Amino acid sequence: MITIDKFALNPFQMNTYVLSDETKECVIIDPGSYEPQEEDLLNRFLNSENLKPVRMVFTHCHVDHVLGTNFIANTYNLKPEIHEAGLPFYENGHDHAKTYGFQMDKLVEPGQFIKDGDIIKFGNSEIKVVYTPGHADGSICFIGDKDKFVITGDVLFKDSIGRTDFPTGDFDVLMKSIHEKLFTLPDDYTVYCGHGPETSIGYEKVNNPFIRF
């Protein structure tokens, strides 16, 4: 069984997720720590739970989702794994950070690219990658079928959807991603979002005011 722990980090209150199982291996999704105390919070949690990070993956590469990349890479000797379409955002992350008033070093070189249909394995568990553009090129979601959840990054939120006014954003493409990749999941799947609280697929199908059918 996969355990999901959430940390709302940096001024954007972006949700970093740590997925672990009984083997104590874990995956870190969207490392967003910026302040030293946030790095310490994440590090103390991993140590207190005796967790061993084995993968670092990203729903997309907007700056709020990559602020803690170098910390995790250097502390746990991990290579960032992103979708190739998000590489321009990743490579220019330090410049984008400046526009928001953040000081961020150039990000470490990414490791392998992940793509639609890939399986991310850790311990006795696995999650599936689905490509969900619309908010940004390179946006992906992670599905845990056995435990009935999906981690959506900034594609889908409780009662909302991702912005499409950033570069490479496209409302119609986002709607297609939501309808074809997310709303085809069972209603009882829990949705873990990139910002804000959890929701469910069934709830969003009925209540999300931004969804067009």
ChimeraX attribute file (.defattr): number of C-alpha atoms within 10 A of each C-alpha:
attribute: neighborCount
match mode: 1-to-1
recipient: residues
	/A:1	11
	/A:2	20
	/A:3	12
	/A:4	14
	/A:5	13
	/A:6	16
	/A:7	17
	/A:8	17
	/A:9	24
	/A:10	18
	/A:11	12
	/A:12	12
	/A:13	16
	/A:14	24
	/A:15	26
	/A:16	27
	/A:17	23
	/A:18	23
	/A:19	23
	/A:20	24
	/A:21	18
	/A:22	13
	/A:23	13
	/A:24	17
	/A:25	19
	/A:26	26
	/A:27	24
	/A:28	19
	/A:29	26
	/A:30	28
	/A:31	29
	/A:32	28
	/A:33	30
	/A:34	20
	/A:35	14
	/A:36	9
	/A:37	10
	/A:38	17
	/A:39	17
	/A:40	12
	/A:41	14
	/A:42	18
	/A:43	16
	/A:44	12
	/A:45	13
	/A:46	16
	/A:47	10
	/A:48	9
	/A:49	10
	/A:50	12
	/A:51	20
	/A:52	17
	/A:53	21
	/A:54	17
	/A:55	21
	/A:56	22
	/A:57	24
	/A:58	26
	/A:59	29
	/A:60	32
	/A:61	25
	/A:62	24
	/A:63	22
	/A:64	26
	/A:65	28
	/A:66	29
	/A:67	27
	/A:68	23
	/A:69	24
	/A:70	22
	/A:71	20
	/A:72	22
	/A:73	19
	/A:74	11
	/A:75	11
	/A:76	15
	/A:77	13
	/A:78	19
	/A:79	20
	/A:80	25
	/A:81	19
	/A:82	25
	/A:83	22
	/A:84	16
	/A:85	18
	/A:86	22
	/A:87	17
	/A:88	12
	/A:89	20
	/A:90	25
	/A:91	16
	/A:92	15
	/A:93	22
	/A:94	19
	/A:95	17
	/A:96	18
	/A:97	18
	/A:98	12
	/A:99	9
	/A:100	10
	/A:101	8
	/A:102	16
	/A:103	14
	/A:104	18
	/A:105	12
	/A:106	13
	/A:107	19
	/A:108	15
	/A:109	13
	/A:110	17
	/A:111	13
	/A:112	12
	/A:113	15
	/A:114	21
	/A:115	18
	/A:116	14
	/A:117	12
	/A:118	14
	/A:119	16
	/A:120	16
	/A:121	15
	/A:122	21
	/A:123	16
	/A:124	13
	/A:125	20
	/A:126	19
	/A:127	24
	/A:128	18
	/A:129	22
	/A:130	23
	/A:131	20
	/A:132	28
	/A:133	26
	/A:134	26
	/A:135	29
	/A:136	28
	/A:137	23
	/A:138	26
	/A:139	27
	/A:140	30
	/A:141	26
	/A:142	26
	/A:143	24
	/A:144	18
	/A:145	14
	/A:146	11
	/A:147	14
	/A:148	15
	/A:149	23
	/A:150	24
	/A:151	23
	/A:152	25
	/A:153	28
	/A:154	26
	/A:155	28
	/A:156	29
	/A:157	22
	/A:158	19
	/A:159	15
	/A:160	15
	/A:161	21
	/A:162	21
	/A:163	16
	/A:164	17
	/A:165	12
	/A:166	12
	/A:167	10
	/A:168	13
	/A:169	17
	/A:170	17
	/A:171	16
	/A:172	13
	/A:173	16
	/A:174	24
	/A:175	22
	/A:176	16
	/A:177	22
	/A:178	21
	/A:179	16
	/A:180	12
	/A:181	14
	/A:182	23
	/A:183	16
	/A:184	10
	/A:185	17
	/A:186	14
	/A:187	15
	/A:188	13
	/A:189	21
	/A:190	20
	/A:191	25
	/A:192	26
	/A:193	25
	/A:194	28
	/A:195	20
	/A:196	13
	/A:197	12
	/A:198	13
	/A:199	19
	/A:200	19
	/A:201	21
	/A:202	17
	/A:203	16
	/A:204	21
	/A:205	18
	/A:206	10
	/A:207	12
	/A:208	16
	/A:209	11
	/A:210	12
	/A:211	17
	/A:212	10
	/A:213	6
